[in-house]
Amino acid sequence: MELAASLTLYANTPITEAMTMTPSMAKAFFDGKPFSDWKRAREADAKLQAAIVNRLNDVIRGLGTVAKAAGGRR
């Protein structure tokens, strides 16, 4: 069942098809280059999003420092 659920999530395979697929066929998909490329792309997207969040956090911290230096709330 877990393999069928993975196929449904990652390969857009209907659950009924995924349930009837042989384990060796599903394994071939997950061991293949297209799935590997997809995983790398997702990891790159996650790293990019994390970098954006970190930069925004730095900007927010910087604004807090500026506000304190300008005599804002302490």
Distance bins in CASP14 RR format, pairs under 12 A and 6 or more apart:
PFRMAT RR
TARGET T0000
AUTHOR 0000-0000-0000
RMODE 2
METHOD distances of the structure
MODEL  1
1 7 0 0 0 0 0 1 0 0 0 0 0
1 8 0 0 0 0 0 1 0 0 0 0 0
1 15 0 0 0 0 1 0 0 0 0 0 0
1 18 0 0 0 0 1 0 0 0 0 0 0
1 19 1 0 0 1 0 0 0 0 0 0 0
1 23 0 0 0 0 0 1 0 0 0 0 0
1 26 0 0 0 0 0 1 0 0 0 0 0
2 8 0 0 0 0 0 1 0 0 0 0 0
2 9 0 0 0 0 0 1 0 0 0 0 0
2 18 0 0 0 0 0 1 0 0 0 0 0
2 19 0 0 0 0 0 1 0 0 0 0 0
2 23 0 0 0 0 0 1 0 0 0 0 0
2 26 0 0 0 0 0 1 0 0 0 0 0
2 30 0 0 0 0 0 1 0 0 0 0 0
3 9 0 0 0 0 0 1 0 0 0 0 0
3 10 0 0 0 0 0 1 0 0 0 0 0
3 11 0 0 0 0 0 1 0 0 0 0 0
3 13 0 0 0 0 0 1 0 0 0 0 0
3 15 0 0 0 0 0 1 0 0 0 0 0
3 18 1 0 0 1 0 0 0 0 0 0 0
3 19 0 0 0 0 1 0 0 0 0 0 0
3 20 0 0 0 0 0 1 0 0 0 0 0
3 21 0 0 0 0 1 0 0 0 0 0 0
3 22 0 0 0 0 1 0 0 0 0 0 0
3 23 1 0 0 1 0 0 0 0 0 0 0
3 24 0 0 0 0 0 1 0 0 0 0 0
3 25 0 0 0 0 0 1 0 0 0 0 0
3 26 1 0 1 0 0 0 0 0 0 0 0
3 27 0 0 0 0 1 0 0 0 0 0 0
3 28 0 0 0 0 0 1 0 0 0 0 0
3 29 0 0 0 0 1 0 0 0 0 0 0
3 30 0 0 0 0 1 0 0 0 0 0 0
4 10 0 0 0 0 0 1 0 0 0 0 0
4 11 0 0 0 0 0 1 0 0 0 0 0
4 13 0 0 0 0 1 0 0 0 0 0 0
4 14 0 0 0 0 1 0 0 0 0 0 0
4 15 1 0 0 1 0 0 0 0 0 0 0
4 16 0 0 0 0 1 0 0 0 0 0 0
4 17 0 0 0 0 1 0 0 0 0 0 0
4 18 1 1 0 0 0 0 0 0 0 0 0
4 19 1 0 1 0 0 0 0 0 0 0 0
4 20 0 0 0 0 1 0 0 0 0 0 0
4 21 1 0 0 1 0 0 0 0 0 0 0
4 22 0 0 0 0 0 1 0 0 0 0 0
4 23 0 0 0 0 1 0 0 0 0 0 0
4 25 0 0 0 0 0 1 0 0 0 0 0
4 26 1 0 0 1 0 0 0 0 0 0 0
4 29 0 0 0 0 0 1 0 0 0 0 0
5 11 0 0 0 0 0 1 0 0 0 0 0
5 13 0 0 0 0 0 1 0 0 0 0 0
5 15 1 0 0 1 0 0 0 0 0 0 0
5 18 1 0 0 1 0 0 0 0 0 0 0
5 19 0 0 0 0 1 0 0 0 0 0 0
5 26 0 0 0 0 0 1 0 0 0 0 0
6 12 0 0 0 0 0 1 0 0 0 0 0
6 13 0 0 0 0 1 0 0 0 0 0 0
6 15 0 0 0 0 0 1 0 0 0 0 0
6 18 0 0 0 0 1 0 0 0 0 0 0
6 21 0 0 0 0 0 1 0 0 0 0 0
6 23 0 0 0 0 0 1 0 0 0 0 0
6 26 1 0 0 1 0 0 0 0 0 0 0
6 27 0 0 0 0 0 1 0 0 0 0 0
6 29 0 0 0 0 1 0 0 0 0 0 0
6 30 1 0 0 1 0 0 0 0 0 0 0
6 35 0 0 0 0 0 1 0 0 0 0 0
7 13 1 0 1 0 0 0 0 0 0 0 0
7 14 0 0 0 0 1 0 0 0 0 0 0
7 15 0 0 0 0 1 0 0 0 0 0 0
7 16 0 0 0 0 0 1 0 0 0 0 0
7 17 1 0 0 1 0 0 0 0 0 0 0
7 18 1 0 1 0 0 0 0 0 0 0 0
7 19 0 0 0 0 1 0 0 0 0 0 0
7 20 0 0 0 0 0 1 0 0 0 0 0
7 21 1 0 0 1 0 0 0 0 0 0 0
7 22 0 0 0 0 0 1 0 0 0 0 0
7 23 0 0 0 0 0 1 0 0 0 0 0
7 25 0 0 0 0 1 0 0 0 0 0 0
7 26 1 0 1 0 0 0 0 0 0 0 0
7 27 0 0 0 0 0 1 0 0 0 0 0
7 28 0 0 0 0 0 1 0 0 0 0 0
7 29 1 0 0 1 0 0 0 0 0 0 0
7 30 0 0 0 0 1 0 0 0 0 0 0
7 35 0 0 0 0 0 1 0 0 0 0 0
8 14 1 0 0 1 0 0 0 0 0 0 0
8 15 1 0 1 0 0 0 0 0 0 0 0
8 16 0 0 0 0 1 0 0 0 0 0 0
8 17 0 0 0 0 1 0 0 0 0 0 0
8 18 1 0 1 0 0 0 0 0 0 0 0
8 19 0 0 0 0 1 0 0 0 0 0 0
8 21 0 0 0 0 0 1 0 0 0 0 0
8 26 0 0 0 0 0 1 0 0 0 0 0
9 15 0 0 0 0 0 1 0 0 0 0 0
9 18 0 0 0 0 1 0 0 0 0 0 0
9 30 0 0 0 0 0 1 0 0 0 0 0
9 35 0 0 0 0 0 1 0 0 0 0 0
9 38 0 0 0 0 0 1 0 0 0 0 0
9 42 0 0 0 0 0 1 0 0 0 0 0
10 18 0 0 0 0 0 1 0 0 0 0 0
10 26 0 0 0 0 0 1 0 0 0 0 0
10 29 0 0 0 0 1 0 0 0 0 0 0
10 30 1 0 0 1 0 0 0 0 0 0 0
10 32 0 0 0 0 0 1 0 0 0 0 0
10 34 0 0 0 0 0 1 0 0 0 0 0
10 35 1 0 0 1 0 0 0 0 0 0 0
10 36 0 0 0 0 0 1 0 0 0 0 0
10 38 1 0 0 1 0 0 0 0 0 0 0
10 39 0 0 0 0 1 0 0 0 0 0 0
10 42 0 0 0 0 1 0 0 0 0 0 0
11 17 0 0 0 0 1 0 0 0 0 0 0
11 18 1 0 0 1 0 0 0 0 0 0 0
11 21 0 0 0 0 1 0 0 0 0 0 0
11 25 0 0 0 0 0 1 0 0 0 0 0
11 26 0 0 0 0 1 0 0 0 0 0 0
11 28 0 0 0 0 0 1 0 0 0 0 0
11 29 1 0 0 1 0 0 0 0 0 0 0
11 30 0 0 0 0 1 0 0 0 0 0 0
11 32 0 0 0 0 0 1 0 0 0 0 0
11 34 0 0 0 0 1 0 0 0 0 0 0
11 35 1 0 0 1 0 0 0 0 0 0 0
11 38 0 0 0 0 1 0 0 0 0 0 0
12 18 0 0 0 0 0 1 0 0 0 0 0
12 29 0 0 0 0 0 1 0 0 0 0 0
12 38 0 0 0 0 0 1 0 0 0 0 0
13 19 0 0 0 0 1 0 0 0 0 0 0
13 20 0 0 0 0 0 1 0 0 0 0 0
13 21 1 0 0 1 0 0 0 0 0 0 0
13 25 0 0 0 0 0 1 0 0 0 0 0
13 26 0 0 0 0 1 0 0 0 0 0 0
13 29 0 0 0 0 1 0 0 0 0 0 0
13 30 0 0 0 0 0 1 0 0 0 0 0
14 20 0 0 0 0 0 1 0 0 0 0 0
14 21 0 0 0 0 0 1 0 0 0 0 0
15 21 0 0 0 0 0 1 0 0 0 0 0
17 25 0 0 0 0 0 1 0 0 0 0 0
17 26 0 0 0 0 0 1 0 0 0 0 0
18 25 0 0 0 0 0 1 0 0 0 0 0
18 26 1 0 0 1 0 0 0 0 0 0 0
18 29 0 0 0 0 0 1 0 0 0 0 0
19 26 0 0 0 0 0 1 0 0 0 0 0
20 26 0 0 0 0 0 1 0 0 0 0 0
21 27 0 0 0 0 0 1 0 0 0 0 0
21 28 0 0 0 0 0 1 0 0 0 0 0
21 29 0 0 0 0 1 0 0 0 0 0 0
21 30 0 0 0 0 0 1 0 0 0 0 0
22 28 0 0 0 0 1 0 0 0 0 0 0
22 29 0 0 0 0 0 1 0 0 0 0 0
23 29 0 0 0 0 0 1 0 0 0 0 0
23 30 0 0 0 0 0 1 0 0 0 0 0
23 31 0 0 0 0 0 1 0 0 0 0 0
24 30 0 0 0 0 0 1 0 0 0 0 0
24 31 0 0 0 0 0 1 0 0 0 0 0
25 31 0 0 0 0 0 1 0 0 0 0 0
25 32 0 0 0 0 0 1 0 0 0 0 0
26 32 0 0 0 0 0 1 0 0 0 0 0
26 35 0 0 0 0 0 1 0 0 0 0 0
27 35 0 0 0 0 0 1 0 0 0 0 0
28 34 0 0 0 0 0 1 0 0 0 0 0
28 35 0 0 0 0 1 0 0 0 0 0 0
29 35 1 0 0 1 0 0 0 0 0 0 0
29 36 0 0 0 0 0 1 0 0 0 0 0
29 38 0 0 0 0 0 1 0 0 0 0 0
30 36 0 0 0 0 1 0 0 0 0 0 0
30 38 0 0 0 0 0 1 0 0 0 0 0
30 39 0 0 0 0 1 0 0 0 0 0 0
31 39 0 0 0 0 0 1 0 0 0 0 0
32 38 0 0 0 0 1 0 0 0 0 0 0
32 39 0 0 0 0 0 1 0 0 0 0 0
33 39 0 0 0 0 0 1 0 0 0 0 0
33 40 0 0 0 0 0 1 0 0 0 0 0
34 40 0 0 0 0 0 1 0 0 0 0 0
34 41 0 0 0 0 0 1 0 0 0 0 0
35 41 0 0 0 0 0 1 0 0 0 0 0
35 42 0 0 0 0 0 1 0 0 0 0 0
36 42 0 0 0 0 0 1 0 0 0 0 0
36 43 0 0 0 0 0 1 0 0 0 0 0
37 43 0 0 0 0 0 1 0 0 0 0 0
37 44 0 0 0 0 0 1 0 0 0 0 0
38 44 0 0 0 0 0 1 0 0 0 0 0
38 45 0 0 0 0 0 1 0 0 0 0 0
39 45 0 0 0 0 0 1 0 0 0 0 0
39 46 0 0 0 0 0 1 0 0 0 0 0
40 46 0 0 0 0 0 1 0 0 0 0 0
40 47 0 0 0 0 0 1 0 0 0 0 0
41 47 0 0 0 0 0 1 0 0 0 0 0
41 48 0 0 0 0 0 1 0 0 0 0 0
42 48 0 0 0 0 0 1 0 0 0 0 0
42 49 0 0 0 0 0 1 0 0 0 0 0
43 49 0 0 0 0 0 1 0 0 0 0 0
43 50 0 0 0 0 0 1 0 0 0 0 0
44 50 0 0 0 0 0 1 0 0 0 0 0
44 51 0 0 0 0 0 1 0 0 0 0 0
45 51 0 0 0 0 0 1 0 0 0 0 0
45 52 0 0 0 0 0 1 0 0 0 0 0
46 52 0 0 0 0 0 1 0 0 0 0 0
46 53 0 0 0 0 0 1 0 0 0 0 0
47 53 0 0 0 0 0 1 0 0 0 0 0
47 54 0 0 0 0 0 1 0 0 0 0 0
48 54 0 0 0 0 0 1 0 0 0 0 0
48 55 0 0 0 0 0 1 0 0 0 0 0
49 55 0 0 0 0 0 1 0 0 0 0 0
49 56 0 0 0 0 0 1 0 0 0 0 0
50 56 0 0 0 0 0 1 0 0 0 0 0
50 57 0 0 0 0 0 1 0 0 0 0 0
51 57 0 0 0 0 0 1 0 0 0 0 0
51 58 0 0 0 0 0 1 0 0 0 0 0
52 58 0 0 0 0 0 1 0 0 0 0 0
52 59 0 0 0 0 0 1 0 0 0 0 0
53 59 0 0 0 0 0 1 0 0 0 0 0
53 60 0 0 0 0 0 1 0 0 0 0 0
54 60 0 0 0 0 0 1 0 0 0 0 0
54 61 0 0 0 0 0 1 0 0 0 0 0
55 61 0 0 0 0 0 1 0 0 0 0 0
55 62 0 0 0 0 0 1 0 0 0 0 0
56 62 0 0 0 0 0 1 0 0 0 0 0
56 63 0 0 0 0 0 1 0 0 0 0 0
57 63 0 0 0 0 0 1 0 0 0 0 0
57 64 0 0 0 0 0 1 0 0 0 0 0
58 64 0 0 0 0 0 1 0 0 0 0 0
58 65 0 0 0 0 0 1 0 0 0 0 0
59 65 0 0 0 0 0 1 0 0 0 0 0
59 66 0 0 0 0 0 1 0 0 0 0 0
60 66 0 0 0 0 0 1 0 0 0 0 0
60 67 0 0 0 0 0 1 0 0 0 0 0
61 67 0 0 0 0 0 1 0 0 0 0 0
61 68 0 0 0 0 0 1 0 0 0 0 0
62 68 0 0 0 0 1 0 0 0 0 0 0
62 69 0 0 0 0 1 0 0 0 0 0 0
62 70 0 0 0 0 0 1 0 0 0 0 0
63 69 0 0 0 0 0 1 0 0 0 0 0
63 70 0 0 0 0 0 1 0 0 0 0 0
63 72 0 0 0 0 0 1 0 0 0 0 0
64 70 0 0 0 0 1 0 0 0 0 0 0
64 71 0 0 0 0 0 1 0 0 0 0 0
64 72 0 0 0 0 1 0 0 0 0 0 0
64 73 0 0 0 0 1 0 0 0 0 0 0
64 74 0 0 0 0 0 1 0 0 0 0 0
65 71 0 0 0 0 0 1 0 0 0 0 0
65 72 0 0 0 0 0 1 0 0 0 0 0
66 72 0 0 0 0 1 0 0 0 0 0 0
67 73 1 0 0 1 0 0 0 0 0 0 0
67 74 0 0 0 0 1 0 0 0 0 0 0
68 74 1 0 0 1 0 0 0 0 0 0 0
END
